[in-house]
Amino acid sequence: MAQRDLREIRRLAGRLEQARAELRDAIVAAHQSGESIRDIAPYAGMSPSRVHALLIEGRQTEDPPNG
């Protein structure tokens, strides 16, 4: 039973990471379309500083450094 529980945790963690990435991308898209960080924050259920951090993360994901 414990192994099944651990597999379920792994599966759900993967889904959580996917949802987080999708939320980040939606926040970036909303900001690029003209919404302010303060406007986005309540819809995301986050503080403006957390939305700002996700925007930075999203931009780094979009524009990986040339290497």
C-alpha positions, 0 to 999 in steps of 0.5 A: 500500500505504501508504494502505491501512495508514493506513486500517487504523490509522484504523479500528483507532484508532476501535475502540480508542476505542470499546473504551475508552469501553465499559470506562470505562462498565463501570467506572462501572457496577461502581462504582455497584453497590458494587465498590470501586476497588481491587476493579475495578483488577485486573480492568481491568488498571489501577492504582487511580489509573487506575480512579479517573481513568476514574470521574471521566471517566465521571461528567463524560460522564454529567453534562455541564455545563449551558451 
